[in-house]
Amino acid sequence: MSATDDGVRADALTVCLGEFAEAAAEVLGTPSECREVVLDALHRCWDELRWVGRHLEPYANDPAEVYDRFDSARASLERGLWAAGGAAAPGDLADRDLGDRDGSAPDGGEQGHGREDDGEEDDGQEDRTGQEHAGPESAPLGADTSEQGPAPATPSPPDDGHVAPGRVAADDGAADGTGEDGTGAAADGSGPDHPAGASVTGATGDRPSSSGDDGPGAGAEASSKTEAGAGAGAGAAPDPLAGFADALGALEKKLLAEQIRFLPRTPQSAGLRPEATTAAAARIAATWQRVHMALLRLSAPACDEWRAQAREAAAAAGLAVPAEEASDPDVIVPGLPQGLYVAQRVRLAIPAPRIAAESVAGEIHERLGISPEAVMELPSADPRLAWAVRAEQALRLVDLDPELQVAVFPDSRPAGLESQAVRMSYEQRLHSLLEGAASAVAGEWPADSRLGTAHSLDMVLGGLMHKRPAAPDSWWARWREGVSEILDPLARSAGYERVRLPLAQWKWPHIEAYAAEETISGVGPNEEPLVQWVVWTPLRPRNKAERNEHPGRVVVRPPKGYR
């Protein structure tokens, strides 16, 4: 709605909205029928806003800063509803009796708000516009999406791999024994909420470990058995794991409420949550993984504190985390006994690169132009070894964390990897850049050419990020540093060096000197550091008189600061 349409000046409308917010806050603070009416109206407003995607028409034509402000307003409304409504969170809109007010069923109205996909498909070409899928907002992570009822027939969400809020992908007979029984697992049994965690990898130190089970599939098998026992008749005893599942859910809600700066208010993974009716074992596995993957974005002390709380909750339920996994720095998600969850390991340090690179996926070896046997013949300093290990880690992390984003071209905006279309584009681009960088190293190209191909690979391989950038001393920051340091010997040979400036010390002159013009807008108040994350490693020539041909890309705090 514009001021011109209604004959109301924008500043007057702003004042009116402020007055409305003040009065509505008083109403919401007092249990009453008026409070329910206001909540219903705000829920309807949020439900209209949730479908607006940056990549959809006509919103794609809006300036980026306008959409960022819109997204902030939408997130603020969602958070406020969650805080005010408790159980009546935005994701529970269908639970509210809204249909009688307009004579239609709650889910039956037509909402033509530009939800059509832009029609672009990934045809294997490196089309930059094809990377900009952002998708609709999901329900809040803590919201109960199990009783939202049937989704509207018109319109449907964009056909880009997103799972709409409250709609868990149907399982058509996955091999892990979960089907259309309310488990909410991905159809292929390998999604981020699968009870057994992510897919199994080679001997890079990143494979899932057993926690009192016989192998990576034991968690899924135990989950299936638990589900079978839970549904073995109307008179079956209550699920003994339900209390722990509820405790983990409460811990997750507390985490999201306290860590607003680093964790999203409307996470994409909310659309992939198992329903509340799902067996407790599956709920535990999914929540356990989400919580621990979220903790990787926090500062090291905060991460340790929250991990301890999760361990205490597990121990109180008689499901103590194995001691060796609790103390292992390579374990990013610890396992749970009884096959409930298999630990996930991703090594930050690679002390034996040849051994680590030998057993990565065969496709990565193929892209790098080396065989497992040839790996053992390479010098330990060969960058192809580190690329192999980090590439497999990156793909594993994408499996485990559906809230990751990436920009696959220097001038493209980050897009969410929970979309299958974006995921496919990312993998294709990663494989292509692995081939190029490996060919330059193997073919003894000129030093600057080798650096150029390696630097392009760094943008995609190490460019995984979150909409709310992780803390500077987080696990993610250390992993990013591990990818960046692969460039060091190649940069030295070409007369360049890596910019090693701490994020807190970046100023605008540094951005102008070392970063590309296409910066990415971050989040947070004015107290935040100017630069919040390094998406693409910045380099600079040792000879300061030379032109910088290898700038990086950074996430910059919004000009006026906002959440």
Summary of the structure (lengths in Angstrom):
residues: 563
radius of gyration: 24.4
end to end distance: 23.2
largest distance: 80.3
contacts: 1856
relative contact order: 0.09
helix: 45%
strand: 6%
